[in-house]
Amino acid sequence: MNLRGIGQSATLAINERSKALRREGRKIYGMGLGQSPFPIPQSVVDSLKMHAHEKDYLHVQGLPALRTAVAEFHIRKDMVDIHPDNVLIGPGSKELMFLLQLVFYGEILLPSPSWVSYHPQAHILGRPVKFIHTTFENKWRLTARQLFETCAADRDDHRPRLIILNYPSNPDGGSYTSEELEEIAHIARQFNIILLSDEIYGQLHFAGEHVSVARFYPEGTIISSGLSKWCGAGGWRLGTFSFPPHLKWILEAMAAAASETYTSVSAPIQYAAIRAFKCGINIERYLWRVRKILQRLAEDCVAILQAGGIRVHMPDGAFYLFIDCGPMQEQLAARNILNSRDMCEQLLQDTGVAILPGSAFNRPAFELTARIATVNFDGAKALAKCETIPLDQPLPDNFTEMYCKEVLEGMRRLVKWVVQ
């Protein structure tokens, strides 16, 4: 284990910093922590209440009925063949990712930018990491050519490798087309790469058209999901890994490690999660409205940022924007702002807008990039209003100004500060 130089997760640290500044009386626009603003669907909450009395230790791999619900969820949503015996339930997908890297002795490939905890976990465990840097021009997406060139350069076609692919992505909300995923799958198969497909935001694809890479590389793909994002239940800490039969040995190793660490996930939460993964018409309506709100908000935020000269792509899902203030490099340098960390720190001090630097997502420090989590609004109120609007009707033009005002105000403050 190597904890030297490891601090608190950047997303959690910015959340605590924002809370501390609010206690001092500062007005803070909290767009650092990526926590769903929406309430948990009521049917799932009711299920938790109904099972609050459940107190027994459950199977380390997870409640059989829940594993069945998860398998059926992926069969129904992703059109991949998952067997309940090949599902592992954990206390959040983050813990499962850590256990995966614990039992996997090989190189970790990470597209950059990537979620803040992938690399620190590998560092703690002493696993070698190779970054594959994507570009703004490619919408921060990994290309099959990049993956091929990275693997071919090592001149070892069969060295153990694990690549983590997250889409819709944290930090930029971008996703992949079926054609792009099929090309990546072809390269992964060629080099015998294990692919961890982090699809925690899959159900928040704005068009409801998320495609899993497991459809094209079923024998080598582990699907990661959970309740934190699409179900709004981050604090419940329930994540899922679904394995192909060929990788059952990894599941068994992870379950063995789990049996000696967390034992099993909270029983009431596992029972309640069955309701979530079974979905049903009420949850599908909930997801439809959540996507509609997030898409409209993203469109309005992107319009504000681009009008101010900040480079940003329209996301495909989730609730993130990844901005590039490179065009303002000279103006920022004149204010002695030379890297993304300094940029975000000074922005917070001057405006109260809390976002995270691109360097926290494994981008070069000198690059003036940052992640914005567009979650600083009352999701319950926005959802309640959306429920009064027919599903086939667009949101009113003033919807985000009425129900997501602080997010838009944060965008305007950011633009004003950057271009001053």
C-alpha positions in Angstrom: 0.0 0.0 0.0 1.3 3.5 -0.9 -0.6 6.4 0.8 2.3 8.8 0.6 1.1 12.0 -1.2 -2.5 10.9 -1.2 -4.9 13.5 0.0 -8.7 13.6 0.3 -10.6 13.0 -2.9 -10.9 16.3 -4.8 -14.7 16.1 -5.1 -15.2 15.5 -1.4 -12.6 18.2 -0.5 -14.3 20.9 -2.6 -17.7 19.9 -1.0 -16.2 20.4 2.5 -14.5 23.6 1.5 -17.8 25.0 0.1 -19.6 24.1 3.4 -16.9 25.8 5.4 -17.1 29.0 3.3 -20.9 29.0 3.7 -20.5 28.8 7.5 -18.4 31.9 7.2 -21.3 33.7 5.5 -20.0 33.5 1.9 -22.4 33.0 -1.0 -21.1 29.8 -2.7 -22.2 28.4 -6.0 -21.4 24.7 -5.2 -20.6 23.0 -8.5 -17.7 20.9 -7.4 -19.3 17.7 -6.0 -21.1 15.6 -8.6 -24.2 14.6 -6.5 -27.5 14.2 -8.1 -29.9 17.0 -7.1 -33.0 14.9 -7.6 -34.9 13.0 -4.9 -34.8 9.2 -4.9 -37.9 7.8 -6.6 -40.7 7.4 -4.0 -41.3 3.7 -4.7 -37.6 3.0 -3.9 -37.8 5.0 -0.7 -41.0 3.1 0.3 -39.3 -0.1 -0.3 -36.4 0.9 2.1 -39.0 1.7 4.8 -40.7 -1.6 4.3 -37.4 -3.5 4.7 -35.9 -1.4 7.5 -36.3 -4.4 9.8 -34.0 -6.6 7.8 -30.9 -7.2 10.0 -29.1 -10.3 8.9 -25.7 -10.5 7.2 -26.3 -11.2 3.6 -24.3 -13.3 1.1 -21.0 -11.5 0.4 -21.8 -11.5 -3.3 -25.1 -9.9 -2.7 -28.8 -10.7 -2.1 -29.8 -13.3 -4.8 -33.0 -11.5 -5.7 -31.0 -8.2 -6.2 -28.4 -9.9 -8.3 -31.3 -11.3 -10.5 -32.8 -7.8 -10.7 -29.4 -6.3 -11.7 -28.8 -9.0 -14.4 -32.3 -8.5 -15.8 -31.7 -4.7 -15.8 -28.6 -5.1 -18.0 -30.3 -7.6 -20.2 -33.3 -5.3 -20.7 -31.4 -2.0 -20.9 -28.1 -3.0 -22.5 -29.1 -6.1 -24.4 -26.2 -8.1 -22.9 -26.4 -11.5 -21.4 -25.7 -11.3 -17.7 -26.3 -14.2 -15.3 -27.2 -13.4 -11.6 -24.3 -15.7 -10.5 -22.0 -13.3 -12.2 -23.2 -10.1 -10.4 -21.3 -8.7 -7.4 -23.0 -6.1 -5.1 -20.7 -3.7 -3.2 -20.9 -0.6 -0.9 -20.7 1.8 -3.9 -19.0 1.2 -7.2 -15.9 3.1 -5.9 -15.2 0.3 -3.4 -15.7 -2.4 -6.1 -13.3 -0.5 -8.4 -10.7 -0.5 -5.6 -11.2 -4.3 -5.1 -10.8 -4.9 -8.8 -7.5 -3.1 -8.9 -6.5 -5.0 -5.8 -6.9 -8.4 -7.3 -5.8 -7.5 -10.8 -2.0 -7.6 -11.3 -1.5 -5.6 -14.4 -1.3 -2.2 -16.0 -4.2 0.2 -15.8 -5.0 2.3 -18.9 -6.8 5.5 -18.2 -8.2 8.0 -20.8 -7.6 11.5 -19.7 -9.6 13.4 -18.5 -10.9 10.7 -16.1 -12.7 10.5 -12.8 -10.7 11.7 -9.9 -10.5 8.4 -8.0 -9.3 5.9 -10.7 -5.7 7.0 -10.5 -5.4 7.5 -6.7 -6.7 3.9 -6.2 -4.1 2.5 -8.5 -1.4 4.6 -6.8 -2.4 3.3 -3.3 -2.2 -0.2 -4.6 1.1 0.3 -6.5 -0.5 -0.5 -9.9 1.3 0.9 -13.0 -0.9 3.5 -14.8 -0.6 4.7 -18.4 -2.6 7.8 -19.4 -4.0 8.1 -22.9 -4.6 11.9 -23.3 -7.7 12.8 -25.4 -8.3 16.2 -26.9 -10.9 18.9 -27.1 -11.1 18.4 -30.8 -12.1 14.8 -30.3 -14.6 15.8 -27.6 -12.4 14.2 -24.9 -13.2 10.8 -26.3 -10.7 7.9 -26.5 -10.3 6.7 -30.1 -9.6 3.2 -31.2 -6.4 4.4 -33.0 -5.1 5.9 -29.7 -5.8 2.6 -27.9 -4.1 0.6 -30.6 -1.0 2.9 -30.7 -0.7 2.8 -26.9 -0.8 -1.0 -26.8 1.3 -1.6 -29.9 4.1 0.6 -28.6 4.7 -1.9 -25.8 5.5 -4.7 -28.3 3.8 -7.2 -25.9 0.4 -8.1 -27.2 -0.6 -10.2 -24.2 0.6 -8.3 -21.1 -2.1 -8.0 -18.5 -4.0 -4.7 -19.1 -7.2 -3.2 -17.7 -8.8 -0.1 -19.3 -11.5 1.9 -17.6 -14.0 3.5 -19.9 -16.6 5.8 -18.4 -19.6 7.1 -20.4 -21.5 9.3 -20.3 -18.3 10.7 -18.8 -17.4 12.3 -15.6 -16.0 15.0 -16.1 -17.4 16.0 -19.4 -20.7 14.3 -20.0 -19.6 12.9 -23.3 -20.5 9.5 -24.6 -19.7 7.2 -27.6 -21.5 6.1 -30.7 -22.1 2.4 -31.3 -19.5 2.6 -34.1 -16.9 4.1 -31.8 -17.5 1.5 -29.1 -17.3 -1.3 -31.7 -14.0 -0.1 -32.9 -12.6 0.2 -29.3 -14.0 -3.3 -28.6 -12.1 -4.6 -31.6 -8.8 -3.3 -30.3 -9.5 -4.5 -26.8 -10.1 -8.0 -28.1 -6.9 -7.9 -30.2 -4.8 -7.1 -27.2 -6.8 -9.2 -24.7 -7.5 -6.2 -22.6 -10.0 -6.4 -19.7 -12.4 -3.5 -20.1 -14.2 -2.0 -17.0 -17.1 -0.1 -18.5 -18.2 2.4 -15.9 -21.8 3.1 -16.9 -23.0 4.7 -13.6 -24.4 7.6 -15.7 -25.9 5.3 -18.5 -29.5 6.0 -17.6 -28.8 9.7 -17.7 -28.0 9.7 -21.4 -30.2 12.7 -22.6 -31.7 10.8 -25.5 -32.2 7.6 -23.4 -30.0 5.9 -26.0 -27.0 4.6 -23.9 -25.2 1.8 -25.5 -22.9 -0.6 -23.5 -19.5 -1.6 -25.0 -20.3 -5.0 -23.6 -22.6 -5.5 -26.6 -19.5 -5.6 -28.8 -17.0 -7.2 -26.4 -19.1 -9.4 -24.1 -16.3 -11.8 -23.1 -13.9 -9.1 -21.8 -16.2 -6.4 -20.3 -17.1 -5.8 -16.7 -20.1 -3.4 -16.4 -20.1 -1.1 -13.4 -23.4 0.5 -12.2 -25.2 1.5 -9.1 -27.8 3.7 -7.5 -25.8 6.9 -6.9 -26.4 8.9 -10.1 -29.5 7.8 -12.1 -31.4 6.9 -8.9 -30.2 9.9 -6.8 -29.1 7.6 -4.0 -25.4 8.4 -3.6 -25.5 8.2 0.2 -27.0 4.7 0.1 -23.6 3.4 -1.1 -24.7 0.5 -3.4 -22.7 -0.4 -6.5 -22.8 -3.3 -8.9 -20.3 -5.2 -11.1 -21.6 -7.5 -13.7 -19.1 -10.0 -15.2 -18.9 -12.3 -18.2 -18.4 -16.0 -17.5 -14.8 -15.8 -18.8 -13.9 -13.3 -16.0 -15.7 -15.2 -13.1 -12.2 -15.7 -11.6 -12.0 -11.9 -10.9 -15.4 -11.9 -9.3 -14.4 -14.7 -7.0 -11.2 -13.0 -6.0 -13.0 -9.7 -5.3 -15.7 -11.6 -3.2 -12.9 -13.2 -1.2 -11.4 -9.8 -0.5 -14.9 -8.4 0.3 -15.5 -11.2 2.8 -12.5 -10.0 4.8 -13.3 -6.3 4.6 -16.8 -5.1 4.4 -18.6 -8.5 4.7 -21.7 -7.5 2.9 -23.8 -4.5 1.9 -26.5 -3.1 4.2 -29.5 -5.5 4.1 -32.3 -2.9 4.0 -30.6 -1.1 1.1 -30.1 -4.3 -0.9 -33.8 -5.1 -0.6 -34.8 -1.6 -1.6 -32.4 -1.7 -4.5 -34.4 -4.5 -6.0 -37.3 -2.1 -6.6 -34.9 0.4 -8.3 -33.4 -2.1 -10.7 -36.8 -3.5 -11.6 -37.6 0.0 -12.8 -41.3 0.0 -14.0 -43.3 2.8 -15.5 -43.0 5.2 -12.6 -39.2 5.1 -12.5 -39.1 5.3 -16.3 -41.2 8.5 -16.2 -38.9 9.8 -13.4 -35.9 9.2 -15.6 -37.5 10.8 -18.7 -38.1 14.0 -16.7 -34.7 14.0 -15.1 -33.1 13.7 -18.5 -35.3 16.5 -19.9 -34.3 18.9 -17.1 -30.6 18.0 -17.3 -30.5 18.4 -21.0 -32.2 21.8 -21.0 -29.9 23.0 -18.3 -26.8 21.8 -20.1 -28.0 23.6 -23.3 -28.5 26.9 -21.5 -25.2 26.6 -19.6 -23.3 25.8 -22.8 -24.8 28.8 -24.5 -23.7 31.1 -21.8 -20.2 29.7 -21.7 -19.7 29.7 -25.4 -21.0 33.2 -25.8 -18.3 34.3 -23.4 -15.5 32.6 -25.5 -15.0 29.6 -23.2 -14.5 26.3 -25.1 -17.0 23.6 -24.1 -18.9 20.8 -25.8 -22.5 20.0 -25.4 -22.6 16.9 -23.2 -24.6 13.7 -24.2 -25.7 13.0 -20.6 -25.1 13.2 -16.9 -24.6 16.6 -15.2 -21.1 17.8 -16.0 -19.4 20.3 -18.3 -15.6 20.3 -19.0 -14.5 23.7 -19.9 -11.3 24.9 -21.6 -10.3 28.5 -20.9 -7.2 28.2 -23.1 -8.4 31.1 -25.4 -8.1 33.4 -22.3 -4.6 32.2 -21.4 -2.9 35.6 -21.9 -5.5 37.5 -19.9 -5.3 34.9 -17.1 -1.5 34.9 -17.2 -1.5 38.7 -16.8 -3.3 38.0 -13.4 -0.6 35.4 -12.5 -3.0 32.5 -13.2 -0.9 29.9 -14.9 -2.6 26.6 -14.3 -6.0 25.0 -13.6 -5.6 24.7 -9.9 -4.8 28.4 -9.5 -7.6 29.3 -11.8 -10.2 27.5 -9.8 -8.9 28.7 -6.4 -8.9 32.3 -7.5 -12.3 31.9 -9.1 -13.7 30.6 -5.8 -12.1 33.4 -3.8 -13.3 36.1 -6.1 -16.8 34.9 -7.1 -17.8 32.1 -4.8 -18.1 29.7 -7.8 -16.7 26.3 -6.8 -15.5 24.1 -9.6 -12.7 21.5 -9.9 -9.4 22.0 -11.9 -8.7 19.8 -14.9 -5.5 18.6 -13.1 -7.7 16.7 -10.6 -9.0 14.7 -13.6 -5.5 13.9 -14.8 -5.0 16.7 -17.3 -1.7 18.5 -17.6 -1.4 21.1 -14.8 -0.7 24.0 -17.2 -3.9 23.3 -19.2 -6.7 25.8 -18.2 -9.4 23.2 -18.0 -12.0 22.6 -15.3 -15.1 20.5 -14.5 -18.4 22.0 -13.6 -21.1 19.9 -11.9 -24.5 21.5 -12.9 -26.2 20.4 -9.7 -26.6 23.5 -7.6 -30.4 23.6 -7.7 -33.4 22.1 -5.9 -34.0 19.0 -7.9 -37.2 18.2 -6.1 -38.9 21.4 -7.0 -37.7 21.2 -10.6 -39.0 17.7 -10.9 -42.3 18.6 -9.3 -42.8 21.3 -11.9 -41.7 19.0 -14.7 -44.4 16.5 -13.7 -47.1 19.1 -14.6 -45.8 19.2 -18.1 -46.8 16.4 -20.6 -43.9 14.1 -21.4 -44.1 14.9 -25.1 -44.0 18.7 -24.5 -40.8 20.7 -24.2 -40.0 22.6 -21.0 -40.9 26.3 -21.0 -38.3 28.7 -22.2 -37.8 30.2 -18.7 -37.7 26.8 -16.9 -34.0 26.9 -15.9 -34.2 30.6 -14.9 -37.1 29.6 -12.6 -35.8 26.4 -11.2 -32.0 26.3 -11.8 -31.2 29.9 -11.4 -28.1 29.6 -9.2 -26.4 27.3 -11.8 -27.0 29.9 -14.5 -25.8 32.7 -12.2 -22.7 30.7 -11.5 -22.1 30.4 -15.3 -22.4 34.1 -15.7 -20.1 34.9 -12.8 -17.5 32.5 -14.3 -17.7 34.1 -17.7 -17.5 37.6 -16.3 -14.5 36.7 -14.2 -12.6 35.0 -16.9 -13.0 37.7 -19.5 -12.5 40.7 -17.2 
